[in-house]
């Protein structure tokens, strides 16, 4: 089972690292690259692949869709951080702005 999940994880990470992000303006695209590189458990796309695998042996055709689920999830987190002016995401500063006193 561990190899099974490791293979799925490798498929996801390969697809994510190959995503073409824009270059201009850097203030838009650098945060996107940063958030996607943070990694994490990738539970949502993994569940997408595992669900598909219940019916088909080859999950590669739906890897882009599983990655889309992860991208959407990460951007909802980014939106929450912006709206909440959160100083940290996974113990890492979300911006160069110092944290607000609570």
C-alpha positions in Angstrom: 0.0 0.0 0.0 2.9 2.4 0.8 4.3 2.0 -2.7 0.9 2.6 -4.1 0.5 5.9 -2.3 4.1 6.8 -3.0 3.5 6.4 -6.8 0.4 8.6 -6.6 2.3 11.2 -4.6 5.0 11.2 -7.2 2.5 11.6 -10.0 1.0 14.6 -8.2 4.3 16.3 -7.4 5.5 15.8 -10.9 2.4 17.5 -12.3 2.5 20.3 -9.8 6.2 21.0 -10.5 5.5 21.2 -14.2 2.7 23.7 -13.9 3.4 26.8 -16.1 3.0 29.9 -14.0 3.3 33.4 -15.5 6.2 35.7 -14.8 4.6 39.1 -14.8 3.7 40.6 -12.5 6.0 38.9 -10.0 3.9 40.1 -7.1 1.1 37.8 -8.4 3.0 34.8 -9.6 5.7 34.4 -6.9 3.2 33.9 -4.1 1.4 31.3 -6.3 4.7 29.4 -6.8 5.5 29.7 -3.1 2.2 28.3 -1.9 2.3 25.4 -4.3 5.9 24.5 -3.3 4.9 24.3 0.4 3.7 20.8 -0.2 1.7 19.4 2.6 -0.3 16.2 2.8 -2.0 16.6 -0.5 -5.0 14.7 0.9 -7.6 16.1 -1.4 -5.9 15.1 -4.7 -4.8 11.8 -3.2 -8.4 11.1 -2.4 -9.4 12.0 -5.9 -6.9 9.5 -7.3 -7.8 6.8 -4.8 -11.5 7.2 -5.6 -10.8 6.9 -9.3 -8.7 3.9 -8.7 -11.7 2.1 -7.3 -13.0 1.9 -10.8 -9.9 2.1 -13.1 -6.4 0.8 -12.8 -4.6 3.7 -14.5 -5.1 7.0 -12.7 -2.8 9.0 -14.9 -5.6 10.4 -17.0 -7.1 12.2 -14.0 -3.9 13.5 -12.4 -4.5 17.0 -13.9 -8.0 17.0 -12.3 -6.6 15.9 -8.9 -4.0 18.7 -9.1 -6.8 21.2 -9.9 -8.4 20.1 -6.6 -5.2 20.9 -4.8 -4.7 24.2 -6.6 -8.2 25.3 -5.7 -7.7 24.2 -2.1 -4.4 26.1 -1.8 -5.9 29.3 -3.2 -8.8 29.1 -0.7 -6.2 29.0 2.0 -4.3 31.9 0.5 -7.5 33.9 0.3 -8.2 33.2 3.9 -4.7 34.3 4.9 -5.2 37.6 2.9 -8.7 38.3 4.4 -7.5 37.4 7.9 -4.2 39.2 7.5 -2.7 36.0 8.9 1.0 36.4 9.7 1.8 32.7 9.4 0.9 29.7 7.2 2.3 26.4 8.5 4.7 28.3 10.8 6.1 30.3 7.8 5.6 34.0 7.4 2.9 34.8 4.8 4.4 38.2 3.9 7.2 40.5 4.8 4.8 42.5 7.0 5.4 41.9 10.7 2.7 40.1 12.7 0.0 42.3 14.3 -0.2 42.3 18.0 -3.2 40.3 19.2 
